[in-house]
Amino acid sequence: MERKNMWEGYSEAELKELEAVNARYRECLDVAKTERECVKLTRRLAEEQGYQNLKTFIENGTSLKAGDKVYAECMGKTIVLFQIGKEPMEKGMNILGAHVDSPRLDVKQNPLYEDSQLAYLDTHYYGGIKKYQWVTIPLALHGVFAKKDGTVQEVSIGEKKEDPVFVISDLLIHISQEQLEKKASVVIEGEGLDLLIGSKPVLGDSREEKEAKASVKNMVLDYLKKEYGVDEEDFLSAELEVVPAGESRECGLDRSMILGYGQDDRVCAFPSLFAMFETEEPEKTTCCILVDKEEIGSVGATGMHSRFFEDTVAEVVALTGGNALHVRRALGNSAMLSSDVSAAFDPLYADAFEKKNSAYFGKGIVLNKYTGSRGKNNASDASAEYLAQVRHVFDENGVGFQTAEMGRIDLGGGGTIAYIMANYGMRVLDSGVAVMSMHAPWELTSKADIYESYKAYRAFLKDMR
């Protein structure tokens, strides 16, 4: 079944809206490169749209009524938004879910060292990456130092034009014969992904250091003290992430694509957020959850496996006059689009795909009835009936969509948060935007697919029953 290329049928008005949605998306993508930054941005945008912190309602004992908009956070890394619908919550919610963490390099707790008068930060990669892709490209440092006095110092170096950037070096081609004989998975070792951050030795402030040899490490510590008021010990309670430096770019002579870091899965997260903001007076309560830790198994307090979402739903149900049984009904009667990216067919690597069941650029949001790997292991397999309901909503609203699997059988696969939410008995379907070069420092998407996904999320929140 051939799906049409959406570019072939857009009107001038639709093309204008498409460009506006993508411009808005790129603005979010460029300022939110970590899960903390995504949640911070989401909170600000939500408050501008009239959303209030759920804590305020809980502390004041204020009831929630139809039309009220609230949000709740977990440790600054996961956020969930609700707009209370006209129907009782026990009849279920329409939920959009995506993750806002992306593959990257994390700075270790004891990271700073000097070798041959070069200063480095030792890192540990996060999520599934091809390690060789992270060498010799400009890198930026984002994150926080949490100090013992309770203050938290934010850090962002490498994004402004006047900022320095960082790099992980590679061996020059002239003497790399032995290196090139290694398998791609080990041509760059995990312990070799150390960030070069300086080369100018300076004397420290203490008398002992002034009497000793100048040190590049001292230069780093002096800089951190002057700019951020932190000491080397503060690395012990820091969360610093190394990400590609620079803004996303339009790609192609026709400017039809977007090249940028972290599009897995912010290309689903931000359009979901836009749709949430544009849904007014819904019949059913609408919900958008942007969650952390998907790339490493959805574990921990800020991952989807935690009780945060369930506990927050319980608080919202209680404030609408419901009880514990209504919480179970609200979850079990809900419908969800678990939005995560799909692998876009790449003609340069055609052997890795099964063409009839692949996702293609320009053909709309991708529906994955199931994900998983090798016999659908760890997959959430949506029911045929629910898939038919989603098709109906999309067709009624003129949404372009396609269906796909994650590459050839037995070759690989992938997972999402869908199976976790399906544990509640709710209807869940994997969906999202097709991405080329997924998990690379720079990922590629189609503007048309982003636009159709935005339309899909908007239609789902409004019309799913």
Buried (B, 14 or more C-beta within 10 A) or exposed (E): EEBEBBBEEBEEEBBEBBEEBBEBBBBBBBBBBBBBBBBBBBBEBBEEBEBBBBEEBBEEEEEBEBEBBBBBBBBBBBBBBBBBBEBBBBBBBBBBBBBBBBBBBBBBEEBBBBEEBBBBBBBEBBBEBBBBBBBEBEBBBBBBBBBEEEEEBEBBBBBEEEEEBBBBEBBEEEEEEEBEEEEEEEBBEEEBBBBBBBEEBBBBEEEEBEEEEBBBBBBBBBBBBEEBEBEBEBBEBBBBBBBBBBEBEBBEEEEBBBBBBBBBBBBBBBBBBBBBBEBEEBBBBBBBBBBBBBBBEBEBBBBBBBEBBEEBBBBBBBBBEBEEEBBBBBBEBBBBBBBBBBBBBBEEEEEBBBEEBBBBBBBBBBBBBBBBBEEBEBBBBBEEEBBEBBBEBBEEBEBBBBBBBBBBBEEEBBBBBBBBBBEBEBBBBBBBBBBBBBBBBBBBBBBBBBBBBBBBBBBBBBBBE
